Each structure stands twice: as C-alpha cells, then as structure tokens.
C-alpha cells in the first residue's frame, strides 16, 4: 500500500520563513511520522549560510554582499537563492531505506526527471573520479563550487546540491536546483546557460514529483501547513531564523 504524503507548493517567501517551515515540517515528521514534500522559492535573492559557516565569511563574496542573509539548520556551503527551485523532504525513515540513502533516491529520480527536458545530468561520482579524501582546509564559500559524490552535475558544473538535518528520528533533506545564473552569483551557471533549455520551476517540480513518488511508494496529495505547523514556523522565525543572534552566532 502506498503511503499518503503531503505535497506542498509554496509561494515565494522570505529566507527566515522558508527555513522555519522546513524545521516545522521536520518536527512533525519526527513526532508523528507524517512525511511531506515541499517546493518553494524566495521573495528576493537571499544568501543562506550553512550551519557551521561564519557569518563574516560572506564578505569574501562581493556579488552577494548586500543580499539578505539567513542561516540554514543544515551544513554545507553558502547558497545564493535566486533563479532556482528549492525542495524540502521531511520524513521519519522506516525500514525500507535509511536516511543516508535519501540523497541518492532524491538525486537519481531528479536526474530522471531532468532527462524528460532533454537535460543530460549525472551524479558527480558517475561523471568523474570521486574519491574520499581529507577535507580541504579552506573549502570554497559557495556550495555550488564544492563537490560531493552525491551532487548532480551537468558536464562539470554542479546544478543540484542537498543537505540534511536530523532530529530525534526525523530527517529533513533540502536542496537547491539552479535553473539559471544569478547576477549575484555569476560564477555559478544554471541549466539555462549549460543547456540552452529554459525550465519553469513548476514544470520541473511536477515531473520530479511523479518519478519520486513512484520510487518512494508515496501517493502525493496536495496539502498545506496545519495551523499548528504555521504557528510553530512563526515562532521559529522570531526565535531563530529571523534573529540576528542566530544568523551571526558563528
């Protein structure tokens, strides 16, 4: 029997609200086992820092220096959220897969969805020699200038990166799909520049949802935040993601 899972298509929102909703959905998944797949965008170009990055390090990236700043609850490098589609999966992993497998499940099905648009994408480990090595002392500031074996590339350019946050049995995986180059991160090409193929966010979300749902055994049903989740997200904006103390904590 397929599991009924909420599918959310949210309107563009602020960085703090987007991060707070992801965290609220993670708390729901951890507490109740209720999973959700969410697609969203950003009201204005926003720079999100990985949890362990220093806020002062943003000064090294001149193009995005004046953008709003938010800190993610997940790790990794900074992302300039602009001409992209962002997704979040909140789930309490069960016996049929473990959290570490969610990267490959999500990315392999996304590669299949991109193929429907004529985009030849691959996991980074499949397109080059990806070997486990010691972390470099100073990794690039931007996520899309870093590489892990599970990233999605088009040619040699990274087009999809994801990160996880785990909480009391729940897992949040969220990630960014770069659809086109942002003038605020000019060193990061998107699918438009790499392939000449313009892809609308909703079209890509629809294509991926179909493939991902089959792979995970999910019957994806349109839904929205509950009143409790929305209230919790508002609390998280005020206490964490919208608070300057949290953003500048490192």
C-alpha positions as a LaTeX table, in Angstrom:
\begin{tabular}{lrrr}
\hline
Residue & $x$ (\AA) & $y$ (\AA) & $z$ (\AA) \\
\hline
Unk1 & 0.00 & 0.00 & 0.00 \\
Unk2 & 1.30 & 3.43 & $-0.91$ \\
Unk3 & 1.82 & 5.95 & 1.89 \\
Unk4 & $-0.19$ & 9.16 & 1.61 \\
Unk5 & 2.25 & 12.08 & 1.78 \\
Unk6 & 1.56 & 15.80 & 1.70 \\
Unk7 & 2.76 & 17.77 & $-1.31$ \\
Unk8 & 3.23 & 21.49 & $-0.76$ \\
Unk9 & 3.81 & 24.12 & $-3.46$ \\
Unk10 & 4.52 & 27.27 & $-1.50$ \\
Unk11 & 4.62 & 30.83 & $-2.86$ \\
Unk12 & 7.92 & 32.75 & $-2.72$ \\
Unk13 & 8.74 & 33.76 & 0.86 \\
Unk14 & 11.50 & 35.29 & 2.96 \\
Unk15 & 14.58 & 33.33 & 3.95 \\
Unk16 & 13.64 & 33.08 & 7.63 \\
Unk17 & 10.14 & 31.84 & 6.79 \\
Unk18 & 11.41 & 29.24 & 4.32 \\
Unk19 & 13.87 & 27.84 & 6.84 \\
Unk20 & 11.31 & 27.93 & 9.65 \\
Unk21 & 8.74 & 25.98 & 7.61 \\
Unk22 & 11.31 & 23.31 & 6.79 \\
Unk23 & 12.13 & 22.98 & 10.50 \\
Unk24 & 8.44 & 22.84 & 11.45 \\
Unk25 & 7.82 & 20.03 & 8.94 \\
Unk26 & 10.84 & 18.18 & 10.33 \\
Unk27 & 9.39 & 18.41 & 13.83 \\
Unk28 & 6.09 & 17.00 & 12.56 \\
Unk29 & 7.85 & 14.10 & 10.83 \\
Unk30 & 9.89 & 13.30 & 13.92 \\
Unk31 & 6.89 & 13.47 & 16.27 \\
Unk32 & 4.21 & 11.79 & 14.15 \\
Unk33 & 5.92 & 10.05 & 11.22 \\
Unk34 & 3.94 & 12.24 & 8.82 \\
Unk35 & 6.13 & 12.95 & 5.78 \\
Unk36 & 5.99 & 15.95 & 3.46 \\
Unk37 & 7.49 & 17.04 & 0.15 \\
Unk38 & 7.69 & 20.80 & $-0.28$ \\
Unk39 & 8.71 & 23.01 & $-3.19$ \\
Unk40 & 9.38 & 26.70 & $-2.68$ \\
Unk41 & 11.15 & 29.82 & $-3.91$ \\
Unk42 & 12.40 & 33.08 & $-2.43$ \\
Unk43 & 10.84 & 36.55 & $-2.46$ \\
Unk44 & 14.17 & 38.26 & $-3.06$ \\
Unk45 & 17.66 & 36.89 & $-3.79$ \\
Unk46 & 18.89 & 35.57 & $-0.44$ \\
Unk47 & 22.19 & 34.12 & 0.72 \\
Unk48 & 21.83 & 31.12 & 3.03 \\
Unk49 & 24.80 & 30.09 & 5.14 \\
Unk50 & 25.49 & 26.50 & 6.11 \\
Unk51 & 25.05 & 25.91 & 9.83 \\
Unk52 & 28.78 & 25.84 & 10.53 \\
Unk53 & 29.83 & 28.76 & 8.34 \\
Unk54 & 30.96 & 32.07 & 9.78 \\
Unk55 & 28.66 & 34.99 & 9.00 \\
Unk56 & 31.75 & 37.17 & 8.49 \\
Unk57 & 32.81 & 34.94 & 5.61 \\
Unk58 & 30.08 & 36.41 & 3.43 \\
Unk59 & 32.35 & 39.42 & 2.97 \\
Unk60 & 34.55 & 37.32 & 0.70 \\
Unk61 & 31.72 & 37.06 & $-1.85$ \\
Unk62 & 31.29 & 40.57 & $-3.17$ \\
Unk63 & 28.44 & 39.89 & $-5.60$ \\
Unk64 & 26.01 & 38.82 & $-2.85$ \\
Unk65 & 27.28 & 41.09 & $-0.08$ \\
Unk66 & 24.13 & 43.22 & 0.03 \\
Unk67 & 21.61 & 40.33 & $-0.10$ \\
Unk68 & 19.52 & 39.33 & 2.90 \\
Unk69 & 21.26 & 36.65 & 4.94 \\
Unk70 & 19.81 & 33.58 & 6.64 \\
Unk71 & 21.45 & 30.61 & 8.36 \\
Unk72 & 20.28 & 27.11 & 7.49 \\
Unk73 & 19.93 & 24.37 & 10.09 \\
Unk74 & 21.83 & 22.08 & 7.71 \\
Unk75 & 25.50 & 22.13 & 6.88 \\
Unk76 & 27.43 & 22.79 & 3.69 \\
Unk77 & 28.43 & 25.91 & 1.83 \\
Unk78 & 26.56 & 29.14 & 1.19 \\
Unk79 & 23.85 & 29.23 & $-1.48$ \\
Unk80 & 22.59 & 32.25 & $-3.38$ \\
Unk81 & 18.88 & 31.53 & $-3.76$ \\
Unk82 & 17.57 & 33.35 & $-6.80$ \\
Unk83 & 16.80 & 31.73 & $-10.16$ \\
Unk84 & 16.26 & 28.25 & $-8.77$ \\
Unk85 & 13.81 & 25.74 & $-7.34$ \\
Unk86 & 14.25 & 24.68 & $-3.73$ \\
Unk87 & 12.81 & 21.48 & $-2.30$ \\
Unk88 & 12.45 & 20.02 & 1.16 \\
Unk89 & 11.66 & 16.44 & 2.19 \\
Unk90 & 10.72 & 15.85 & 5.82 \\
Unk91 & 10.45 & 12.20 & 6.78 \\
Unk92 & 10.85 & 9.67 & 9.55 \\
Unk93 & 12.84 & 6.92 & 7.77 \\
Unk94 & 11.33 & 3.47 & 8.01 \\
Unk95 & 12.64 & 0.01 & 7.35 \\
Unk96 & 12.68 & 0.25 & 3.56 \\
Unk97 & 15.52 & 2.81 & 3.44 \\
Unk98 & 17.84 & 4.70 & 5.73 \\
Unk99 & 18.49 & 8.43 & 5.86 \\
Unk100 & 21.81 & 8.17 & 4.07 \\
Unk101 & 20.05 & 6.64 & 1.06 \\
Unk102 & 17.73 & 9.61 & 0.66 \\
Unk103 & 20.42 & 11.61 & $-1.14$ \\
Unk104 & 20.72 & 9.06 & $-3.91$ \\
Unk105 & 16.99 & 8.35 & $-4.11$ \\
Unk106 & 16.20 & 12.05 & $-4.47$ \\
Unk107 & 19.04 & 12.81 & $-6.86$ \\
Unk108 & 18.65 & 9.76 & $-9.09$ \\
Unk109 & 14.94 & 10.44 & $-9.56$ \\
Unk110 & 15.68 & 14.11 & $-10.23$ \\
Unk111 & 18.17 & 13.09 & $-12.92$ \\
Unk112 & 15.39 & 11.00 & $-14.50$ \\
Unk113 & 13.02 & 13.98 & $-14.35$ \\
Unk114 & 15.60 & 16.29 & $-15.94$ \\
Unk115 & 16.01 & 13.79 & $-18.78$ \\
Unk116 & 12.39 & 14.47 & $-19.70$ \\
Unk117 & 13.52 & 18.00 & $-20.59$ \\
Unk118 & 16.48 & 16.76 & $-22.61$ \\
Unk119 & 19.00 & 17.52 & $-19.85$ \\
Unk120 & 21.86 & 15.04 & $-19.52$ \\
Unk121 & 22.71 & 15.17 & $-15.81$ \\
Unk122 & 24.57 & 12.68 & $-13.65$ \\
Unk123 & 25.76 & 12.08 & $-10.12$ \\
Unk124 & 29.19 & 13.62 & $-9.68$ \\
Unk125 & 30.69 & 10.26 & $-8.80$ \\
Unk126 & 29.48 & 8.84 & $-12.12$ \\
Unk127 & 31.00 & 11.60 & $-14.24$ \\
Unk128 & 34.46 & 11.86 & $-12.73$ \\
Unk129 & 36.87 & 10.22 & $-10.32$ \\
Unk130 & 35.17 & 10.89 & $-7.00$ \\
Unk131 & 37.23 & 9.52 & $-4.15$ \\
Unk132 & 37.07 & 10.01 & $-0.42$ \\
Unk133 & 39.79 & 12.44 & 0.59 \\
Unk134 & 40.52 & 14.56 & 3.61 \\
Unk135 & 38.58 & 17.80 & 3.73 \\
Unk136 & 40.45 & 20.79 & 2.36 \\
Unk137 & 41.45 & 23.38 & 4.97 \\
Unk138 & 39.50 & 26.13 & 3.19 \\
Unk139 & 36.64 & 24.80 & 1.07 \\
Unk140 & 35.02 & 27.29 & $-1.34$ \\
Unk141 & 32.48 & 29.63 & 0.26 \\
Unk142 & 29.68 & 28.77 & $-2.17$ \\
Unk143 & 28.04 & 25.34 & $-2.10$ \\
Unk144 & 27.96 & 25.19 & $-5.88$ \\
Unk145 & 31.73 & 25.49 & $-6.10$ \\
Unk146 & 32.13 & 22.45 & $-3.83$ \\
Unk147 & 31.66 & 18.81 & $-4.87$ \\
Unk148 & 30.48 & 15.69 & $-3.07$ \\
Unk149 & 29.92 & 12.30 & $-4.66$ \\
Unk150 & 26.12 & 12.64 & $-4.39$ \\
Unk151 & 25.87 & 16.04 & $-6.11$ \\
Unk152 & 24.23 & 16.33 & $-9.52$ \\
Unk153 & 26.34 & 17.78 & $-12.32$ \\
Unk154 & 25.69 & 18.76 & $-15.91$ \\
Unk155 & 29.02 & 18.34 & $-17.62$ \\
Unk156 & 31.43 & 19.52 & $-14.95$ \\
Unk157 & 29.07 & 22.11 & $-13.45$ \\
Unk158 & 27.18 & 21.35 & $-10.25$ \\
Unk159 & 23.47 & 22.05 & $-10.70$ \\
Unk160 & 21.94 & 20.40 & $-7.61$ \\
Unk161 & 23.19 & 20.27 & $-4.05$ \\
Unk162 & 21.38 & 18.94 & $-0.98$ \\
Unk163 & 21.98 & 18.78 & 2.74 \\
Unk164 & 20.34 & 17.01 & 5.67 \\
Unk165 & 19.33 & 17.86 & 9.20 \\
Unk166 & 18.40 & 15.05 & 11.58 \\
Unk167 & 16.29 & 15.43 & 14.68 \\
Unk168 & 15.02 & 12.76 & 17.08 \\
Unk169 & 14.30 & 10.18 & 14.42 \\
Unk170 & 13.22 & 12.66 & 11.75 \\
Unk171 & 15.21 & 13.77 & 8.72 \\
Unk172 & 14.96 & 16.96 & 6.71 \\
Unk173 & 16.66 & 16.97 & 3.35 \\
Unk174 & 16.50 & 20.20 & 1.41 \\
Unk175 & 18.32 & 21.28 & $-1.69$ \\
Unk176 & 18.64 & 23.77 & $-4.49$ \\
Unk177 & 18.26 & 23.24 & $-8.25$ \\
Unk178 & 19.91 & 26.07 & $-10.21$ \\
Unk179 & 17.70 & 26.87 & $-13.19$ \\
Unk180 & 19.62 & 29.92 & $-14.43$ \\
Unk181 & 22.60 & 32.04 & $-13.49$ \\
Unk182 & 22.01 & 34.78 & $-10.91$ \\
Unk183 & 23.84 & 38.09 & $-11.36$ \\
Unk184 & 24.50 & 37.84 & $-7.62$ \\
Unk185 & 26.41 & 34.57 & $-8.05$ \\
Unk186 & 27.84 & 34.95 & $-11.58$ \\
Unk187 & 30.34 & 32.13 & $-11.12$ \\
Unk188 & 27.50 & 29.56 & $-10.87$ \\
Unk189 & 25.88 & 28.65 & $-14.21$ \\
Unk190 & 22.38 & 27.23 & $-14.27$ \\
Unk191 & 20.58 & 24.82 & $-16.55$ \\
Unk192 & 19.70 & 27.64 & $-18.95$ \\
Unk193 & 23.34 & 28.53 & $-19.56$ \\
Unk194 & 24.53 & 24.92 & $-19.63$ \\
Unk195 & 21.87 & 23.51 & $-21.94$ \\
Unk196 & 20.04 & 26.44 & $-23.52$ \\
Unk197 & 16.89 & 24.90 & $-22.11$ \\
Unk198 & 14.57 & 27.17 & $-20.12$ \\
Unk199 & 12.72 & 25.12 & $-17.50$ \\
Unk200 & 9.91 & 26.55 & $-15.41$ \\
Unk201 & 10.04 & 25.67 & $-11.70$ \\
Unk202 & 6.51 & 24.26 & $-11.63$ \\
Unk203 & 7.15 & 22.08 & $-14.68$ \\
Unk204 & 10.26 & 20.58 & $-13.13$ \\
Unk205 & 8.53 & 20.05 & $-9.78$ \\
Unk206 & 5.65 & 18.24 & $-11.47$ \\
Unk207 & 7.97 & 15.97 & $-13.45$ \\
Unk208 & 10.11 & 15.11 & $-10.44$ \\
Unk209 & 7.14 & 14.56 & $-8.13$ \\
Unk210 & 5.82 & 11.82 & $-10.39$ \\
Unk211 & 9.13 & 9.92 & $-10.50$ \\
Unk212 & 10.00 & 10.43 & $-6.83$ \\
Unk213 & 6.56 & 9.34 & $-5.65$ \\
Unk214 & 6.83 & 6.05 & $-7.51$ \\
Unk215 & 10.36 & 5.40 & $-6.21$ \\
Unk216 & 9.39 & 6.03 & $-2.57$ \\
Unk217 & 5.98 & 4.38 & $-2.76$ \\
Unk218 & 4.23 & 7.65 & $-1.98$ \\
Unk219 & 0.77 & 8.79 & $-3.01$ \\
Unk220 & 1.48 & 12.52 & $-3.05$ \\
Unk221 & $-1.57$ & 14.58 & $-2.15$ \\
Unk222 & $-1.70$ & 18.40 & $-2.35$ \\
Unk223 & $-1.80$ & 19.90 & 1.12 \\
Unk224 & $-0.75$ & 22.84 & 3.23 \\
Unk225 & 0.67 & 23.60 & 6.64 \\
Unk226 & $-1.55$ & 22.84 & 9.58 \\
Unk227 & $-2.41$ & 25.71 & 11.89 \\
Unk228 & $-0.04$ & 24.22 & 14.46 \\
Unk229 & 2.81 & 23.98 & 11.95 \\
Unk230 & 2.26 & 27.55 & 10.74 \\
Unk231 & 2.24 & 28.84 & 14.32 \\
Unk232 & 5.42 & 26.90 & 15.06 \\
Unk233 & 7.08 & 28.32 & 11.94 \\
Unk234 & 6.21 & 31.83 & 13.09 \\
Unk235 & 7.81 & 31.08 & 16.47 \\
Unk236 & 10.93 & 29.79 & 14.75 \\
Unk237 & 11.22 & 32.93 & 12.63 \\
Unk238 & 11.15 & 35.07 & 15.75 \\
Unk239 & 13.36 & 32.91 & 17.96 \\
Unk240 & 15.84 & 31.52 & 15.45 \\
Unk241 & 15.90 & 32.04 & 11.72 \\
Unk242 & 14.92 & 35.70 & 11.74 \\
Unk243 & 17.04 & 36.56 & 14.78 \\
Unk244 & 20.33 & 38.33 & 14.12 \\
Unk245 & 21.88 & 36.50 & 17.09 \\
Unk246 & 21.27 & 33.14 & 15.38 \\
Unk247 & 22.50 & 34.29 & 11.98 \\
Unk248 & 25.69 & 35.76 & 13.46 \\
Unk249 & 26.28 & 33.03 & 16.03 \\
Unk250 & 29.40 & 31.85 & 14.19 \\
\hline
\end{tabular}
